[in-house]
């Protein structure tokens, strides 16, 4: 099916807007709409057209609900068209072209191939969000092959998420070794509830016994608590005394030591530090004073021994210049012999060159041989023109000879060729036949398809079952309509469901009766509970006995009230009932006792009586419901049999014994397919006959034309294509002969036109050669060469003259360098002599180099002496300052020590350390005494220190050490007893709380039943989730096994195209667990990348390739439907977008592709890379779109 036109009559922002989609076979339709142009509304309109406008529609912002209209023209594979209009209403929403006639939705469903809305959205639609989700799902699934193929085939972009969600939901319900899942927790609660119910059924005697035990333990615990408190107080008192004894002894000892020390001066805490710092500073200052005096004496001696020359220092720049130039002076002296040798050798070589050019003159006269620039240019031009002129002359002569030979060959060829007959009529016949030549291949295809279709139809007819007969009769069978089948299926399903429910309810009622009987029997076995009926019976028997007593008393002899006549049957029965009574009076007394006992028991056991009465009432009620339900079940079964008879009767006219409606629906579908195949066979037979007639007519026309030109009409059993190929070859051969004649005549004419020009070119070349030889003779005369000298000889002579002149120039340069070296050496010697005289150095007898070295050495020594002198002066200044500072420091420290002596009462600083030691000892003892008294005060617990010391003085230390362990052991034992009693009491209280209350067992039973119901519900849900997960995995694996080959091959080629050769394709591989996975293969054929190693864009392209391949595989066996795409190329660059559009264009050869986009540059990309016959561009120019949407309404 394809869309020929989409009419947005009144939808979203559109009013009477038409989108034509009928161009091409199917075509790639690129629908461009800028923002706010209504692209999203157009996408939603497609979904609403096929499957109805939803109750809440987001596109009614211009047109109200009753006016919403979407129209379309559809075309099936046979060319039949369907014009529909979809409107917003509660019923009859699909109308015909006039918007009045109601169209059956089943008809549109058949045009859609039975595809529902969800399948259409998943398989025939894709947008950018789904593309990204699909690529991400490939990564999350680890590239698992079956999952990737199944997800692409089903259009599920989040298949991995579905599988994960199923597993997570199942694990939330139950885990084999878990405790947190819901079923696990409920099972634990169920065990606890069963235990609680069991424990709640204990006897009252046990409760009383446990209560007595609890009171005894509580009394025992109170006594233990009292003893424990008393023991703990006593132990703490003895412990405080034990801590007091050593502290009191220490306090007494410290007070005695302080009294022994006596009075000492109170010094500050930092007094020792000040004294040590002052003494250290004093000692250091004295050492510094001695060291500085010795250093000053040594510096003065060193200054006296230094000598500095002012003349040498004043000439320092000149001496440094001489020293720097000494290297150049020495190098020039070393180079001079070599330069002299080079000069002499160059003069000899120049004279040899002069002799070589044959001139008898001196080297100074050689400059006369130099050519002028004009002469050199002229000579160079003549040498360059020589070879081209010679070549030109040779070529002109050779061309003239070739023209002569060509004329002779053409004249000979024309004499041997004959004009062939015309083939125009033959070519026209062939052209007409070629228009139907393709029918021959189509004819063979139709014949093969017809044979295959007939064979397949025969097989399908045999497999149909339930009916036998010819194919032609199959189409006219009086079969019930599909609606009838649906009705019977619904009614039978409803009847079966009702029967199952009734049977289930019957089982439940029967189980309820059995359960009630069991409960009544348990009450009877425990002690049969009385009922009101039992009490009434007992009272009735008592009244009956009283009547017998009255009768006996009124009718008995006087003084014998024991009974009436011995033979009274009623009395005998009464006596037998109340044995071992010996007479009526005793029997009556027993009946009164039984009636009173029944009344008393009924009052005592009112709860058990009420329970039994309730159980019996429920049992009667349940039994009544069971009987009524059994009757209803039988009636409903009879109705089902009647319905089955009607179902069989609806097939009786066709002579078919039907299967159940579900299976017969499939049978009807196979029947409809066979009927369609029968119609297809008739159509293909007629098409085959028509094509064979056209082929025969064209074959006859071509054969007649062959006979006209003298060729054989038939060549064995050849096809029309072979006949046309042979005819085309004959026509080409005759045309080639005619063309050869024309070519020979044209060639002869051309050669005759070219001959005069060739003769002129040959004469001009000879004239140019003669002029060149004349100019050459004049040019070589300046070199002293004859006119016949070749250009090579002239070039050699010119080069020799150039070498001679260059060598003469080299001799002049070497002479100048030697003369310059001599002048520089004389000037350097003169400057050295002048500086030596100035500084008092006698240069006589010293070479210049040695004199310069001596001057440099004297300068260095003088500079070093000056630097040493300056350093010593600076050092002396520093030492002098240090000497003065040390003297000042000594005076200051002596003053500080004097003050410290005065503070400590010492006569000299040497007495200070002993005074400091005495003071520190006294301060330490005083601190220890305060610490001991502080500890003792902490032990008084609010009392006085004197009371604590008095108490401690009265205690024997030996007795204290023996008593404390005993008290600690006694306290520990009592504490253990208390903890044990506390645990026992808490456990008993918990048991008693559980035993307390008459309704606890009932509540436990109610909780137990509630937990059982919850477990059953959760177990059903867990089974459903696990079963869904297993079935999904099996479906994925079956899909992979069935479709791996064809889908993977097509996806591989599409992936290679989408990535523009970055990948060769795809292949199946295995991961480390042995599971089949999908990998991309690089162009080298060896490198393979898993899905997780691909970039985000490449993963999107992989998912798109899988979707396209799956869709093409689906279309092989199913009718086409439009493939709707919403801007999936957002993240593609232009190159890969072009590749994707080409792949979609290839897909459009098999089904209609409608691509919505708001990126205008994609239009240019598509026009550049997609064939014009496949690409069709549409624009949505309406402004004002409604709320945003995703493809086909998918959020």
RAHU-V196030 format. One line per field, one symbol per residue. phi: phi as a letter, one per 20 degrees, with the letter a starting at -180 (. if undefined). psi: psi as a letter, one per 40 degrees, with the letter a starting at -180 (. if undefined). Layout:
# RAHU-V196030
phi->???
psi->???
This chain:
# RAHU-V196030
phi->.ceeaddefbbleecldddfcefmfcneeeddbfgmeoffffffffffgfcneffddeddeddfgfefbcdaddcefenfdcdccdceaebledcefemcfedfgffffffemmfeffffffedbbcfffffffffffffemmgfffffffffemeecffffffffffffffebcgdecegffgffffffffffffffffefffffffffffffffffffffffffffffffffffffffffffgffffffffffffffffnecfedffeffffffffffffffffffffffffffffffffffeeccefffffegffffffffefffffffffffffffffffffffffffffffemddaeffefffefffffffffffffffeffgfffgfffffffffffffffffffffffeedfeffdffffffffffffdfffffffffffffffffffffffffffgmmbcrffffffdffdfffffffffffffffffffffffffffffffffffffffffffffffrgffcgffffffffffffffffffffffdeffncefreffeffffffffffdfefebfffffffffffffffffffffdfffffffffffffffffffffffffffffffffffffffffffffdffemcefegggffffffffffffffffffffffffffffffffffffffffffffffendffccmeeeffffffffffffffffffffffffffffffffffefgffffffffffffffffffffffffffemdffeffgfffffffffffffffffffffffffffffffffffffffffffffffendeefmdfgfffffffffffffffffffffffffffffffffffffffffffffffffffffffemdfcffeffffffffffgffffffffffffffffeflneefffffffffedefffffeffgfffffffffffffffffffffffffffffffnfeffffffffffffffffffffffffffffffffffffffffffedgffffffffffffffelnfcfrcbeccefenefcdcedfgfndfcdfffeeffffffffffffffffffffffccffcfedccledfeefffffffffffffffffdbfdddebddfffffffffcdgffddcdccddfenfegfbdglmfe
psi->iihdihhgdghbeihfhhhhfeiidcihhhhhhiieeeddddddddddddeihidhheffedhideehhhiihihadeeiihhihhihidifehiadefdhhhhdddddddefehidddddddfiiadddddddddddddeeehdddddddddefhefdddddddddddddddiidfiediddddddddddddddddddeeiiddddddddddddddddddddddddddddddddddddddddddddddddddddddddddahiihiideddddddddddddddddddddddddddddddddddeihhhdddddedddddddddedddddddddddddddddddddddddddddddefhgiiddeeeeehiiddddddddddddeddddddddddddddddddddddddddddddeiihiiieddddddddddddeddddddddddddddddddddddddddedieiiiidddddehgiiidddddddddddddddddddddddddddddddddddddddddddddhhhiidddddddddddddddddddddddeiihegediahdehdddddddddfifhdidddddddddddddddddddddfddddddddddddddddddddddddddddddddddddddddddddeeddefhhiaiddddddddddddddddddddddddddddddddddddddddddddddddefihdigagiiddddddddddddddddddddddddddddddddddedddddddddddddddddddddddddedeefiidehiddddddddddddddddddddddddddddddddddddddddddddddddefhhehehiddddddddddddddddddddddddddddddddddddddddddddddddddddddddefididdedddddddddddddddddddddddddddeefeaiddddddddeehhddddddddddddddddddddddddddddddddddddddeiheedddddddddddddddddddddddddddddddddddddddddddedcdddddddddddddefedidaiihahaeeeihihihhideedhhhiddeiidddddddddddddddddddedeiiiihhhhgfefdehiddddddddddddddeedihhhhhiehdddddddddehidedhhhihhehigiaiiiihfeh.
